[in-house]
Amino acid sequence: MNLKSVIDNEKRKLLISEIQYYFLEEQDLKLGDLASTLLLDFFCEKIGPEFYNQGVFDSYKYLQNSLDDLLAIQK
């Protein structure tokens, strides 16, 4: 899955602005649009799948617990 294509243009612009703001405030480093875009793409490619997989696992555990609760009401 290409996470870059999942994020719409408006959200990408917002995330790029957030990256620029973070680096300016926390690191006193002004990043341009290209550097911020490349950083966002890196996060999407390398880190995004970890969050996605954790979300899938958390959903699985939630559904499994819900089904266990459903089976517990059997007579």
Helices and strands as residue ranges (DSSP letters): H 3-6, H 9-27, H 33-46, H 48-72
